[in-house]
């Protein structure tokens, strides 16, 4: 999340930037390039990319760096390379390519900083006295100050992206218990009226569980909740209702959906993972939102909501985009779809 506080901290000095980036991402990056896309001094997007492994990947890497929405709105860029073994020819080529494209687009490069361990240097500064090749040590007092100012806004950064996402991983024991309830079998209805009655019950059950902290759901209830989200009409109406709530309600929904996602058996993860991704996205946690999307698409590579979210997050669209889109729809559209929905088979 890029709060106003984070914007001030990250731009104070190169050393402060190096200390702030893990807080902005939620984890300590390794072998990475981190772009801060700015407009009038405000961070539009903090973007992390793995460093390419060879020159052959350079053009694709550059295209990936510029393909998001913030690239068209930024007037300045700060770029941080986090390296493991020093600055090589590849990093210099990447820096030159970034400078060239930015110049062509009329975007200012404020600085290109390299961090190696607890030292930093600038690739734009040619003054050996100002920025020696060995770099500058990051002062301990700067690291403490940055940590103290971010403490009020969230937990300490995790050691790696994998560590950050570990709480999203399936709990295999719980998922097996949910599966053996036998409640996730294919539903069949005697009539459309019966199907609509079930949808209303599933919707009410989900909304109550997401809005009210009622403790841990039983295995059978988890199965009922997952079955409800499997239905597109129920899922979309849940997301429509949630889009009209506040950030506190989004955080509660995110926590509960994350718990449900971890209990979801293989084959029933995509719907709940996509909904979890939406909630992470709305509260400003883009890394976990992307991680939840990956889990959705691992479960079902063609899941349409997962593909939509993947593209939206990768394009750097603001979470408000989702809220505006959902509020532009009526509840009736989400609940019943268009006229073609009347021809749904009675599975």
Secondary structure, 3 states (H helix, E strand, C coil): CCCHHHHHHHCCCHHHHHHHHHHHHCECCCCEEEEEEEECCEEEEEEEEECCCCHHHHHHHHHHHCCCHHHHCCCEEEEEEEECCCCCHHHHHHHHHHHHHHHHHCCEEEEEEEEECCEEEECCCCCCCCCCCCCEECCHHHHHHHHHHHHCCCCCCECCHHHHHHHHCCCHHHHHHHHCCCCCCCCCCCCHHHHHHHHHHHHHHHHHHHHCCCCCCCHHHHHHHHHHHHCHHHHHHHHHHHHCCCHHHHHHHHHHHHHHHHCCCCCCCHHHHHHHHHHHHHCCCHHHHHHHHHHHHHHCCCCHHHHHHHHHHHCCCCHHHHHHHHHCCCHHHHHHCCHHHHHCCCC
